Amino acid sequence: MRKARSIWEKGTRLMRMRLVVPLLRSQHTPEHAARGVAVGLAWAMTPLVGIQMWLVFMTWVGSRKFFKWDFSLPLAIAWTWLTNVFTMIPTYYIFYVTGQIMRWRVESIGGYSNLSRIIRDTFMSDLSFGDKWLLFFKLLLQDWGISMAIGCLPWAVIFSVGGYYITLRFMRSRAARRRRKSMMSKGDDYEVGG
């Protein structure tokens, strides 16, 4: 009989399966994987939930064609899922507050409930999917957009640079452990066969 999992356990398992397992299965160099994570996190830390995977794909195509620079597309796409429909409101609010601080407008920081209401009202309306997104982006540009666009930049830099170095270190360490393990097993085979 299967044990019922809590929402936290389900979320943790989903994150592991979607973000960590593809990293562990990557057959490319540590640098290739780290670049993929960095690009995915850079796009994840923008107020563009819904089109981030498409933007990663366009970045991959453009970087390969024009700059001869490559990264792991599956890892980049997977790491855009860090921000999603469920984390959108708090993430957007963090971008907004950061942008207001960067614009020296601390006294005019709107409340979290205001942004939450705008997003809920927009997406719970009877409009079509396309019209909902159009209205949402219009509201963002008029009310919150400039601060969010500016405020996401430090987060995108911090997450992408941090993600790159953490992934690079992790993947290099993992490769070294695999080499040591392989050498040890070859040494055992040599002794047995000798």
C-alpha positions as CSV (number, residue, x, y, z in Angstrom):
1,M,0.0,0.0,0.0
2,R,1.4,3.4,-1.0
3,K,1.9,6.1,1.7
4,A,0.1,9.4,1.0
5,R,2.5,12.2,0.4
6,S,2.1,15.7,1.7
7,I,2.1,18.7,-0.6
8,W,5.6,19.5,0.5
9,E,6.9,16.0,-0.2
10,K,5.2,16.1,-3.6
11,G,6.7,19.4,-4.4
12,T,10.2,18.4,-3.3
13,R,10.0,15.2,-5.3
14,L,8.8,17.1,-8.4
15,M,11.6,19.6,-8.1
16,R,14.1,16.8,-7.7
17,M,12.7,14.9,-10.7
18,R,12.5,18.0,-12.9
19,L,15.7,19.9,-11.9
20,V,18.2,17.6,-10.2
21,V,17.8,14.3,-12.1
22,P,18.3,15.9,-15.6
23,L,21.5,17.5,-14.1
24,L,22.7,14.1,-12.9
25,R,21.9,12.4,-16.2
26,S,23.7,15.1,-18.3
27,Q,26.4,13.5,-20.5
28,H,28.0,16.9,-21.4
29,T,30.9,18.6,-19.8
30,P,30.4,20.3,-16.4
31,E,30.7,23.7,-18.2
32,H,28.0,22.9,-20.7
33,A,25.6,21.8,-17.9
34,A,26.5,24.9,-15.8
35,R,25.8,27.3,-18.7
36,G,22.4,25.6,-19.2
37,V,21.5,26.1,-15.6
38,A,22.7,29.7,-15.7
39,V,20.7,30.6,-18.8
40,G,17.6,28.9,-17.3
41,L,17.9,30.8,-14.0
42,A,18.5,34.1,-15.8
43,W,15.2,33.7,-17.7
44,A,13.5,32.3,-14.6
45,M,14.3,35.5,-12.7
46,T,12.3,37.7,-15.1
47,P,8.6,38.7,-14.9
48,L,7.9,36.7,-18.0
49,V,6.3,33.5,-16.6
50,G,4.6,31.8,-19.4
51,I,7.1,32.5,-22.2
52,Q,10.4,31.7,-20.4
53,M,10.9,28.3,-22.0
54,W,10.4,29.9,-25.4
55,L,12.9,32.6,-24.6
56,V,15.4,30.0,-23.5
57,F,14.9,28.2,-26.8
58,M,15.4,31.4,-28.7
59,T,18.6,32.2,-26.7
60,W,19.9,28.7,-27.5
61,V,19.3,29.1,-31.2
62,G,20.7,32.6,-31.3
63,S,23.8,31.8,-29.2
64,R,24.6,28.8,-31.3
65,K,24.0,30.5,-34.6
66,F,25.6,33.9,-34.0
67,F,28.2,33.3,-31.2
68,K,29.0,29.6,-31.6
69,W,28.3,29.3,-27.9
70,D,26.3,26.3,-26.6
71,F,24.6,25.2,-23.4
72,S,22.3,22.4,-22.3
73,L,18.9,23.3,-23.6
74,P,17.0,20.7,-21.5
75,L,18.7,21.9,-18.3
76,A,18.0,25.5,-19.2
77,I,14.4,24.8,-19.9
78,A,14.0,22.8,-16.7
79,W,15.5,25.6,-14.5
80,T,13.0,28.1,-15.8
81,W,10.4,26.2,-13.8
82,L,11.9,27.6,-10.6
83,T,9.4,30.4,-11.2
84,N,6.0,29.3,-12.3
85,V,2.3,30.0,-11.9
86,F,2.4,29.0,-8.2
87,T,5.5,31.2,-7.3
88,M,4.6,34.0,-9.7
89,I,2.9,36.4,-7.2
90,P,5.6,36.4,-4.5
91,T,8.4,36.5,-7.1
92,Y,6.8,39.4,-9.0
93,Y,6.4,41.3,-5.7
94,I,10.1,40.8,-4.8
95,F,11.0,42.1,-8.3
96,Y,8.7,45.1,-7.7
97,V,10.1,46.0,-4.3
98,T,13.6,45.6,-5.5
99,G,12.8,47.9,-8.5
100,Q,11.2,50.5,-6.3
101,I,14.3,50.5,-4.0
102,M,16.6,50.8,-7.0
103,R,14.5,53.8,-8.3
104,W,14.6,55.4,-4.8
105,R,10.8,55.1,-4.4
106,V,10.7,53.2,-1.1
107,E,7.8,55.3,0.2
108,S,5.5,54.3,-2.7
109,I,6.0,50.6,-2.4
110,G,2.5,49.1,-2.9
111,G,1.3,46.2,-0.8
112,Y,1.6,42.5,-1.6
113,S,-2.2,42.2,-1.5
114,N,-2.6,44.8,-4.3
115,L,-0.4,42.8,-6.7
116,S,-2.0,39.5,-5.6
117,R,-5.5,41.0,-6.3
118,I,-4.5,42.3,-9.7
119,I,-3.1,38.9,-10.8
120,R,-6.1,37.0,-9.4
121,D,-8.7,39.3,-10.9
122,T,-6.9,39.1,-14.3
123,F,-6.6,35.3,-14.4
124,M,-10.0,34.5,-12.8
125,S,-11.9,36.6,-15.3
126,D,-14.0,35.2,-18.2
127,L,-11.5,36.4,-20.8
128,S,-9.8,34.1,-23.3
129,F,-6.3,32.8,-22.5
130,G,-4.7,35.3,-24.8
131,D,-6.8,38.2,-23.6
132,K,-5.9,37.4,-20.0
133,W,-2.2,37.6,-20.7
134,L,-2.7,40.8,-22.8
135,L,-4.5,42.4,-19.9
136,F,-2.0,41.2,-17.4
137,F,1.0,42.6,-19.4
138,K,-0.9,45.9,-19.9
139,L,-1.5,46.2,-16.1
140,L,2.2,45.4,-15.5
141,L,3.4,48.0,-17.9
142,Q,1.1,50.7,-16.5
143,D,1.3,49.9,-12.8
144,W,4.1,47.7,-11.8
145,G,6.1,46.9,-14.9
146,I,9.0,49.4,-14.8
147,S,9.9,48.6,-11.3
148,M,9.6,44.8,-11.9
149,A,11.7,45.0,-15.1
150,I,14.4,46.9,-13.3
151,G,14.1,44.9,-10.0
152,C,14.4,41.5,-11.7
153,L,17.9,42.3,-13.1
154,P,19.9,41.9,-9.9
155,W,18.0,38.7,-9.1
156,A,18.7,37.3,-12.6
157,V,22.4,38.1,-12.3
158,I,22.7,36.7,-8.8
159,F,20.8,33.5,-9.6
160,S,22.5,32.9,-13.0
161,V,26.0,33.5,-11.8
162,G,25.4,31.6,-8.5
163,G,23.7,28.8,-10.4
164,Y,26.6,28.6,-12.8
165,Y,29.3,28.3,-10.2
166,I,27.3,25.9,-7.9
167,T,26.5,23.7,-10.8
168,L,30.0,23.8,-12.1
169,R,31.4,22.8,-8.8
170,F,28.8,20.1,-8.2
171,M,29.4,18.6,-11.7
172,R,33.2,18.7,-11.5
173,S,33.0,17.1,-8.0
174,R,30.7,14.4,-9.4
175,A,32.9,13.7,-12.4
176,A,36.0,13.4,-10.1
177,R,34.1,10.9,-7.8
178,R,33.1,8.9,-10.9
179,R,36.8,8.9,-12.1
180,R,38.0,7.7,-8.7
181,K,35.4,5.0,-8.5
182,S,36.2,3.9,-12.0
183,M,39.9,3.8,-11.3
184,M,39.3,1.8,-8.0
185,S,37.2,-0.7,-9.9
186,K,39.8,-1.1,-12.6
187,G,42.5,-1.6,-9.9
188,D,40.3,-4.3,-8.4
189,D,39.9,-6.0,-11.8
190,Y,43.7,-5.8,-12.4
191,E,44.5,-7.4,-9.0
192,V,41.9,-10.2,-9.6
193,G,43.0,-10.8,-13.2
194,G,46.8,-10.5,-12.4
